[in-house]
Amino acid sequence: MAEPAASVLEVRDLKTVFRTRGGEIHAVNDVSFHLRKGELLGVVGESGSGKSVTMMSLLRLLPMPPAEVRGGQAFLNGRDLISMSDEELRSVRGAKVGFVFQDPMTSLNPVFTLGNQIMEPLIKHMKMSKAQAEARAVELLELVGIPDARRRLYQYPHQFSGGMRQRVMIAIALACDPDVLIADEPTTALDVTIQAQILELVRELRQKLGMAIIWITHDLGVIAGIADRVMVMYGGQIVEQAPVRELFANPQHPYTRALLQTIPRISGPRDARLKVIEGQPPILSGPLTACPFRARCEFRHDTCDQLNPARRPIDGLPLGKGHDVACHWHAPASAEVAHA
């Protein structure tokens, strides 16, 4: 049996807070995870669950203040991103970690040509000459499927469709051959046909380049098609983590189950109503001392009000290596079992 690939990214006990007039918001709470070389890790959860803030905290992409990374470590090939100086981190962004932002309509600078925006990291990080950077920029546009790449290098963002702009964003993120690519809901603003094209592009690029990818989304259908492993977030923490097939076949956290039940299905009665998760996500105005999902959970028990459950493995493998969950009851099959 082949040995598992080494971790390219190891995050330990990451904490991020936002200081506001109303007090502190604890947006990321002791998040720990790893990413193996060549792996695609899916990160899912509702808006406000901490997905984007977690990943942006790693590269200090949040406005500080009001944000503050208050603790934790994030080792990228052995170097801790959290303890790096601003100058050191600038050399990592784009060069070692590529970031594809959520909205392709606003992520590109409208007053610079696409060529300028692709060539900038090549000249800065790779020390290429302008001619070398231009040749590499053409290669990158061709790689992400943009036709007539050399001519389009001199065009501006407004001359491209939403799907083409997202391809350009991916090209910029790939420019310096990063070890890790973080894609923050990159297909949310695109129509279904273009989404499918971008997902196919990511599959092809991953196969060609072998890089590790973190794919942030609220769409479990997307995750089912592209991820190796899934991390479910709620209340600024990880509530469940498992290989993708295991998660879909055997969800253990009540929140994961609820998310899966909200997926529309072709089979079943035509008049069947879509399931919804009743209630609202928690306001994280202090450290978590109880289960953040308790107010919306059908399996709630007194212990859930008194103690925030720690993640623990349920398959005998070390934490983070197999299937683990942060739940006092592991989402039992019935409320009767939960309250026994």
N, C-alpha and C positions, 0 to 999 in steps of 0.2 A: 504493500500500500504506500502511495506517494506521501511524503511529508507535506503538511500544509505550508503554504507560502508564508514567508516572514511578514510581520506587520510593518507597513510603511508609515502608518500613523497610529499612535497610541495616546488616547486622551484619558486623563485620570482626574476625577472629582472636580470638574469644571464648574465654576460658579460665576454668574453674571447678574448684576443688579442695575436698575435704573433709578437714579435719584430724581424725584419729582416733588412738586410743591406739597402734594398730599402724602409724601412719605416714600419709602423705598419699595420698588417692585422687584421681586426676586424672580427674574425671568428664566434663569438656568440654574438648576439645583443639583449639584453633585453628579454631573453627567460623566459617565465613563464608557468608552467604547474603543474598538480597534478597527483598523482597515488593512486588509492584506493586499499585497502586490497583485494587481490584475483583477481584483474583486470589485463588484458593483454592489454597494450598500445602499439600500433604499431606506429613506427616513420619512415616516408618515405620521399624520396627526392633523387635527383641526387647526385653523388659524389661531395663533396665540399659544400654541402648545410648546413653543420654544425651538422649533426646527431651524429656522433661518438664523435666529439670534445665536444659537449654539455655534453654527458654522462660521458666522461672521465674527464671533468673539475670537476664534482661533487666529484670525488674520488682522485683528484689531480694525475691522472695517466699520464698526459702530461709532457714532459721535461720542467722544469722551471729553468732558461730561455731555449728557447725563449718564451715559453707560459707564460701568466700571467692571472689569474682570477681577473679581475679588479673590479668586483662589483656583488652584488646580494646575495641571501640567498637560502639555500637548507635544509629544515627541514625534517630530517628523524626521525619520531616518536617524533617530538618536539625538536630535537637537530640539530643545524645548522652545516652542514658539512663544509661550506665555512670558518667559523671562527675557526674550530678545529685546534689544533696543529698537527704537523706531527705524533707525538706519538699517539694522540687520533684517528687520521684518520686510522693509521695502525691497530688499534683494531677494526675498523669498516669494513675495506676491508676484504672480505672473511667471516667474522663473521656475519655481518648484511646485507651486500650487496655482492652478488656473481656476478662475471663478466665472461662471456664466450666470448673470443676474436674471431676475424674474421677468422683466418687461423689455423686450427687444425694441420697443418703440421709443423708449427714453434712455436706454443704456449707452447708446452711441452719441458722440458729440456731433451735433448737427452742422457745425461750422468747419469741420475737418473732413477731408476725403477719407474713404475707407482705407486706402493705402497708407496714409499717415498714421491712422490708428492701429493698424496691424504692424507697421514697421517700428513704431516707438519702442515696444518691449524688446524687439530684436536688436535694435541699436543699443538700447540701454543695458540689457542683461546679457546678450550674447556677443556684444562688442562688434557687431557686423558693420561693414561699410554700407552706405546708402544703396549701392548697386546690389550688394549681397542680400540686404534686407528686402529690397524690391523683388528680387528673384524668389526669395523664400515666401514672400507674401502672395505671389502668384501661385506657388505650389500649394499654399494653405487654402486659398480660395477654391482651387481645383479639388483639393482633398475633401472639402465639405460640399462639393457638388454645385458650385456656382459657375455657369458657363461663361465663356468669353472673359476669363478672369483678368487678363492683362488690361483690357479696356475698362473693365468695371472697377479696377483698382483706383481710378481717378474720379470716380463718382461719389456723390454724397449720400448720406443715409436716406434722405427723403426720396431718392430715386429707386429705393428697394422696397419690396413688399415685406410684411411682417415675418414671414417664413425665411426670406432671404436675409433679413437683418439678424435673425436668430442664428443662422448659419455663420454669418460674419462674427457674431459674438463667440461662437464655438471656435472659429478659426483663431481669434485673438487669444482665447484661453489656451489653445494648443500651441501657440507660436513658439514657445521656448521648450517644448517637450517636457511639460511638468510631470512630476511623479504622481500627483493627485489632481483630479479635476472635480470641482464641486459645482453641481448644477442645481440652482435654486428655482424650482418650478419653471423650467425653461419653456414649457409648452402651454402654460396657463392662458396666455393672451392670444393663442393661435387657434384657428379653426381645426376641426377634427382631422381633415385630410392632411393639413400641414403638420399636425402633431404626429401623425403616423410616419410621415417622411423624416421628421427630426429623430424619432425613436429608432427608425431603421438606420439612419446615419450614425447614431451613437453606437448601435450594435456593430456596425462595420468598423468604425474607428477604434472601438475597444479591441476588436479582433486583430486589427492591423498594428496598433500601437501598444497594446497590453498594459495600459495604465490603470491605476485604481480610480474608481469613480464613486462619489457620494451624490445620490440623486434624491433631492428633497421634493416631496409632492404630497398632495392630499388625495391623489387618485390611486386607489389600490389596484385598479385594472392595469395601469401603467407598470406598477411595481411587479405585478404577477408576470408580466412579459419580459422584464429586463434584469431584475435583481437576482443576486445570489443569496443575499441575507437581508432581513428587514428589521428595522429598529422602530418601534412604535413609541411616540412621545405624547405625554399629557402633563399639564401643569408644570412644564419646565423640567421634566425628568423622563427617563426611559422607564416605561411600564412593562414592556415585553420586547424580547429580541430572539430571533430564531432564523434558521434557513427558510427561504421563501416558501418552499412546498410544505414544510412542517408547520409554518404559521397559518397558512390557508387551510390545511387539513386538520389542525389541532390547536386552534387559538385558546389561550389559557386565561387571558385577562378579560374581565367584563367589557372594558373599553374596546379591545381588539374585536371581540365578538360583535359588539354593537356597530363598529365601523363596517365589518363584513356584511352585516345584515342590511346596511343602507345601500349596498350595490344593487342597481336595477338588474333584473333577470329576465331573459327572453321567455323561459319556461314559466309555467304557473298561470293562474287566472288572469284574464285581461284586465279585470277591474281591481286587481290587487293593489293596495296602497303601498307607497314606499315607506319603509320604516324610518323613523327619525330618532335621534338621541335627545330625549327630553332634557330641559334645563340648559344652563350656560356654563362655559368653562370658568374655573375659579379665578378670582382676583388675587394675585400672588403678592399680597401686601406684607408678608413676613415669611420667615423660614417655615417650611412645611413640617408640621407636627402631627398631621393626620393624613389619611389617604386623600389625595386631591380629587379623586373621582367619586368619593363617597356620596355626595349629594345627588348624583345621577345614576347610582348603581342599584340594581334590583337585588343584589346579594349583600347589601350593607348590613353590618353587624356592629355591636358596641365597640369592638376592638378597632374598627376602621376609623372611629371618631377619636381614638386615643393614641394611635401610633401609625406613622407613615411606614408602610411595609418596605423592607429592603429587597432588592433583586436577589433571587436565589435560583440556582439551576434546578430543573425538574427532570433531567434525563441523565444525571450522573456525571456529566461533563463539567469541566471547570467553567466558572462564570465567564460568559462572553464567547465561549467556544461552541456551545450548542444552543439549547432552548432554555431561556430563563425568563422569569416573570416577577414583578413586584406587586404581589397581591396576597392578602391573608388567606384567601380561600381558593385560589387557583381556578376561579370561575367554574364552580361545580355545575353539574348538569341541571340541577333544580334548586329553587329557593329553599325547599324543605331540607335539602342536604346542607345548604349553607347555614341555616339557622338551627341545625341539630345541636 
